[in-house]
Amino acid sequence: MQPGFNQPPPNADAAAGVFVVFAVLYGAYILSLLVSVVLFIITLVALMNNLNEVNPRNRQMEPGMVWLCLVPFLNIVWIFLTVIRVAGSLRDEYEDRDLRGDDDYGQTLGLVYAILAITVVCGCLAPIPLFMYRQKIVGYTRELEDSPAPRSRRRPRRDRDDEPDDDRDDDR
């Protein structure tokens, strides 16, 4: 009988141990990725609900536009725009309702999340500020739900549909 034929390789236990370690790490990575995606979707729902509470004249984006954050490649830019526009919408709404805000309206946490999410090295840390951002947005939504209707001192914004039609015929 030749040596090595019916015997396991000398480092078989070490190779099995390395395989187990990589399998566990890969499984943990996939699990954290799934948790991050679910948390991100829950955050988008919170952003949409928040924008639904904001008076349309104070919105800097429509509530459904937050879902563009799920479009690959567009999401790299759109998440920054979403964070900035939601904060601006909240700032205008709080001013309209004579409420006291914190002058940040979650913008810093949202931008920290966006920056961490696009960096490969720190991407695993992104769910932490995302969770904190979501909690802050939910708090603003509850505060808007509990506050009285806006008492606007500003003139309502006019859409093109609201402009008076002139009776001139443009086909002359």
C-alpha positions in Angstrom: 0.0 0.0 0.0 1.4 3.3 -1.0 1.5 6.1 1.6 -1.1 8.8 1.2 -3.7 6.8 -0.7 -6.3 6.0 1.9 -5.2 8.5 4.4 -6.4 12.1 4.7 -3.9 14.8 3.9 -1.8 15.8 6.8 -3.5 19.3 7.2 -7.1 18.2 6.6 -8.2 19.4 10.0 -6.7 22.8 9.5 -8.3 23.1 6.0 -11.7 22.1 7.5 -11.2 24.7 10.3 -10.4 27.5 7.8 -13.4 26.5 5.7 -15.7 26.7 8.7 -14.3 30.1 9.7 -14.9 31.4 6.2 -18.4 29.9 6.0 -19.3 31.6 9.3 -17.9 34.9 8.2 -19.7 34.7 4.9 -23.0 33.8 6.6 -22.5 36.7 9.0 -21.9 39.1 6.1 -25.0 37.9 4.2 -27.1 38.2 7.4 -25.8 41.8 8.1 -26.5 42.7 4.4 -30.1 41.5 4.7 -30.6 43.3 8.0 -29.2 46.5 6.4 -31.5 46.2 3.4 -34.5 45.7 5.7 -33.5 48.6 7.9 -33.0 50.8 4.8 -36.5 49.9 3.5 -38.0 50.6 6.9 -36.2 54.0 6.9 -37.6 54.8 3.5 -41.1 54.1 4.8 -40.4 56.4 7.7 -39.2 59.2 5.3 -42.3 58.7 3.1 -44.6 58.9 6.2 -42.7 62.0 7.4 -43.1 63.8 4.1 -46.8 62.8 4.1 -47.2 64.8 7.3 -45.6 67.9 5.7 -47.9 70.3 4.0 -47.5 70.0 0.2 -46.4 73.7 0.0 -43.5 73.0 2.3 -42.3 69.8 0.7 -39.1 69.9 -1.3 -39.8 66.5 -2.7 -42.9 64.3 -3.0 -43.2 61.4 -0.6 -43.0 58.7 -3.2 -39.6 60.1 -4.5 -37.8 58.5 -1.6 -38.1 55.1 -3.3 -35.7 56.2 -5.9 -33.0 55.4 -3.3 -33.5 51.8 -4.3 -32.5 52.3 -7.9 -28.9 51.1 -8.4 -26.3 53.8 -9.1 -28.9 56.5 -8.9 -29.1 55.8 -5.1 -25.5 57.0 -4.7 -26.6 60.5 -5.4 -30.3 60.3 -4.5 -29.7 59.5 -0.9 -27.9 62.7 -0.4 -30.6 64.7 -2.1 -33.3 62.9 -0.1 -31.6 63.6 3.2 -31.1 67.3 2.3 -34.7 67.8 0.9 -36.4 66.0 3.9 -34.4 68.2 6.3 -35.4 71.3 4.3 -39.1 70.2 4.2 -39.1 69.7 7.9 -37.4 73.1 8.5 -40.1 74.8 6.4 -42.9 72.9 8.1 -41.7 73.6 11.6 -41.4 77.3 10.8 -45.0 77.2 9.3 -46.4 75.5 12.5 -44.4 77.7 14.8 -42.7 74.7 16.3 -39.2 74.6 17.7 -36.8 72.3 15.9 -33.2 71.5 16.4 -32.0 73.4 13.3 -30.6 70.2 11.9 -33.7 68.1 11.3 -31.7 64.9 11.0 -29.5 66.1 8.1 -26.2 65.4 9.8 -27.1 61.8 10.7 -28.5 61.2 7.3 -25.4 62.5 5.6 -23.1 60.5 7.9 -25.1 57.4 6.9 -24.9 58.2 3.2 -21.1 58.7 3.4 -20.6 55.5 5.4 -22.8 53.5 3.1 -20.9 54.4 -0.1 -17.5 53.7 1.4 -16.4 50.1 1.2 -14.2 50.2 4.3 -16.9 51.7 6.6 -20.0 50.2 5.0 -20.4 47.8 7.8 -20.9 50.7 10.2 -23.6 52.3 8.1 -26.6 50.7 9.9 -25.7 52.5 13.1 -26.3 56.0 11.9 -29.1 54.8 9.7 -31.0 53.5 12.7 -30.4 56.7 14.6 -31.5 58.7 11.6 -34.7 56.7 11.3 -35.5 57.2 15.0 -35.0 60.9 14.6 -37.3 61.1 11.5 -40.0 59.0 13.4 -39.8 61.5 16.2 -40.3 64.4 13.9 -43.3 62.6 12.3 -44.9 62.0 15.7 -44.3 65.6 16.6 -46.0 66.8 13.4 -48.9 64.4 13.9 -49.5 65.8 17.4 -49.1 69.5 16.5 -51.9 71.8 15.2 -52.4 72.4 11.6 -50.0 74.9 10.0 -50.7 78.6 10.3 -48.8 79.8 7.3 -47.5 83.4 7.2 -46.3 82.8 3.7 -48.3 83.0 0.5 -49.1 79.5 -0.8 -46.9 78.4 -3.7 -48.5 78.5 -7.0 -48.3 75.6 -9.5 -48.5 76.2 -13.2 -52.0 74.7 -13.1 -53.0 77.5 -10.8 -52.0 80.3 -13.1 -54.8 82.1 -14.8 -55.3 81.1 -18.4 -55.2 83.9 -20.9 -57.8 83.6 -23.6 -55.4 84.2 -26.5 -55.2 81.7 -29.2 -51.6 80.5 -29.5 -52.2 78.9 -32.9 -52.3 82.1 -34.9 
